[in-house]
């Protein structure tokens, strides 16, 4: 059996991996976690900090509408 190595990955092992189903709830939850992490590092008095802080409630409302729990 021949094993091919492409960019450090074994092709035979990659073929075994099944693609994951990624839902809108998963996407929004990941975005919310990302924004929470960024918010900790940004100054809330800057324009970027205010924009990030304003986006978090929007994502939380979208998760509530889709039925996703707001777990952090």
Backbone as CSV, one residue per row, in Angstrom:
resi,resn,N_x,N_y,N_z,CA_x,CA_y,CA_z,C_x,C_y,C_z
1,UNK,0.843,-1.178,0.000,0.000,0.000,0.000,0.890,1.243,0.000
2,UNK,0.628,2.138,-0.894,1.424,3.344,-1.028,0.771,4.487,-0.249
3,UNK,1.566,5.171,0.546,1.070,6.317,1.290,1.699,7.570,0.705
4,UNK,0.879,8.508,0.302,1.360,9.750,-0.285,1.293,10.849,0.762
5,UNK,2.358,11.620,0.849,2.429,12.718,1.804,2.385,14.026,1.020
6,UNK,1.332,14.822,1.245,1.189,16.119,0.590,1.144,17.196,1.667
7,UNK,2.126,18.079,1.649,2.208,19.195,2.596,2.115,18.720,4.046
8,UNK,2.728,17.600,4.358,2.745,17.108,5.731,1.521,16.310,6.136
9,UNK,0.566,16.087,5.241,-0.636,15.331,5.550,-0.654,14.042,4.733
10,UNK,-1.061,12.975,5.348,-1.177,11.701,4.650,-2.532,11.630,3.964
11,UNK,-2.522,11.440,2.682,-3.732,11.459,1.869,-4.716,10.388,2.318
12,UNK,-4.223,9.224,2.660,-5.116,8.134,3.073,-5.877,8.502,4.345
13,UNK,-5.219,9.193,5.259,-5.889,9.605,6.496,-6.887,10.726,6.241
14,UNK,-6.572,11.626,5.340,-7.477,12.726,5.022,-8.755,12.203,4.385
15,UNK,-8.636,11.188,3.554,-9.824,10.631,2.894,-10.781,9.995,3.891
16,UNK,-10.277,9.565,5.056,-11.126,8.945,6.074,-11.974,9.979,6.814
17,UNK,-11.540,11.228,6.811,-12.236,12.277,7.552,-13.545,12.622,6.853
18,UNK,-14.609,12.599,7.623,-15.921,12.970,7.084,-16.172,14.440,7.375
19,UNK,-16.700,15.178,6.410,-16.963,16.600,6.647,-18.024,16.796,7.733
20,UNK,-17.836,17.831,8.523,-18.781,18.137,9.592,-19.895,19.013,9.045
21,UNK,-21.069,18.846,9.627,-22.186,19.719,9.275,-22.069,20.968,10.133
22,UNK,-22.016,22.104,9.495,-21.847,23.377,10.179,-23.127,24.173,10.029
23,UNK,-23.833,24.390,11.124,-25.120,25.074,11.082,-24.959,26.568,11.360
24,UNK,-26.023,27.300,11.141,-26.015,28.736,11.422,-25.802,28.994,12.911
25,UNK,-26.350,28.147,13.747,-26.178,28.307,15.197,-24.708,28.137,15.562
26,UNK,-24.044,27.140,14.978,-22.611,26.945,15.242,-21.809,28.160,14.805
27,UNK,-22.132,28.683,13.638,-21.423,29.843,13.112,-21.599,31.053,14.030
28,UNK,-22.830,31.328,14.436,-23.088,32.480,15.298,-22.441,32.304,16.663
29,UNK,-22.474,31.104,17.191,-21.857,30.842,18.490,-20.337,31.057,18.416
30,UNK,-19.712,30.606,17.336,-18.275,30.820,17.168,-17.950,32.306,17.049
31,UNK,-18.774,33.044,16.317,-18.567,34.478,16.184,-18.704,35.177,17.529
32,UNK,-19.673,34.737,18.335,-19.888,35.334,19.644,-18.693,35.091,20.563
33,UNK,-18.174,33.883,20.557,-16.996,33.564,21.365,-15.811,34.407,20.911
34,UNK,-15.639,34.524,19.604,-14.551,35.321,19.043,-14.657,36.776,19.487
35,UNK,-15.853,37.354,19.409,-16.029,38.749,19.804,-15.820,38.956,21.295
36,UNK,-16.201,37.983,22.108,-15.955,38.089,23.552,-14.455,38.115,23.841
37,UNK,-13.702,37.314,23.131,-12.251,37.313,23.313,-11.635,38.632,22.871
38,UNK,-12.091,39.151,21.749,-11.569,40.428,21.254,-11.942,41.563,22.196
39,UNK,-13.159,41.519,22.721,-13.641,42.595,23.586,-12.760,42.743,24.827
40,UNK,-12.240,41.636,25.322,-11.372,41.685,26.503,-10.079,42.436,26.207
41,UNK,-9.587,42.348,24.980,-8.308,42.960,24.617,-8.429,44.403,24.133
42,UNK,-9.630,44.817,23.733,-9.806,46.161,23.178,-10.217,47.159,24.251
43,UNK,-9.849,48.400,24.024,-10.293,49.489,24.888,-11.721,49.853,24.489
44,UNK,-12.615,49.865,25.446,-14.029,50.108,25.139,-14.293,51.556,24.736
45,UNK,-13.322,52.443,24.918,-13.501,53.846,24.555,-13.151,54.113,23.082
46,UNK,-12.508,53.164,22.422,-12.165,53.365,21.015,-13.349,52.990,20.133
47,UNK,-13.293,53.435,18.892,-14.376,53.155,17.951,-14.510,51.657,17.694
48,UNK,-13.382,50.981,17.538,-13.416,49.533,17.295,-13.990,48.803,18.503
49,UNK,-13.583,49.217,19.701,-14.109,48.602,20.919,-15.608,48.776,21.046
50,UNK,-16.099,49.953,20.689,-17.549,50.207,20.747,-18.297,49.379,19.709
51,UNK,-17.705,49.235,18.521,-18.359,48.447,17.472,-18.449,46.973,17.862
52,UNK,-17.379,46.448,18.461,-17.398,45.048,18.900,-18.421,44.873,20.012
53,UNK,-18.426,45.793,20.966,-19.383,45.703,22.079,-20.828,45.812,21.593
54,UNK,-21.058,46.571,20.536,-22.413,46.718,20.001,-22.843,45.480,19.219
55,UNK,-21.909,44.755,18.663,-22.240,43.586,17.855,-22.606,42.372,18.715
56,UNK,-22.079,42.291,19.925,-22.336,41.134,20.792,-23.827,40.957,21.082
57,UNK,-24.569,42.001,21.484,-26.013,41.805,21.707,-26.761,41.380,20.447
58,UNK,-26.310,41.859,19.281,-26.953,41.452,18.029,-26.804,39.954,17.793
59,UNK,-25.613,39.437,18.038,-25.396,37.994,17.876,-26.187,37.196,18.906
60,UNK,-26.256,37.701,20.127,-27.029,37.003,21.157,-28.512,36.946,20.794
61,UNK,-29.037,38.037,20.242,-30.446,38.047,19.818,-30.668,37.079,18.655
62,UNK,-29.723,37.038,17.725,-29.843,36.120,16.589,-29.819,34.676,17.065
63,UNK,-28.980,34.368,18.051,-28.941,33.006,18.603,-30.249,32.666,19.299
64,UNK,-30.800,33.632,20.027,-32.089,33.401,20.696,-33.196,33.121,19.672
65,UNK,-33.196,33.854,18.565,-34.215,33.663,17.535,-34.091,32.299,16.871
66,UNK,-32.852,31.817,16.716,-32.634,30.517,16.092,-32.790,29.361,17.079
67,UNK,-32.925,29.689,18.347,-33.109,28.633,19.338,-31.823,28.092,19.912
68,UNK,-30.715,28.759,19.660,-29.436,28.336,20.219,-29.267,28.911,21.613
69,UNK,-28.684,28.147,22.491,-28.435,28.627,23.852,-27.260,29.581,23.845
70,UNK,-27.293,30.568,24.706,-26.203,31.536,24.801,-25.137,31.041,25.764
71,UNK,-24.493,29.956,25.420,-23.426,29.419,26.257,-22.127,30.047,25.834
72,UNK,-21.362,30.499,26.807,-20.072,31.129,26.493,-18.963,30.185,26.730
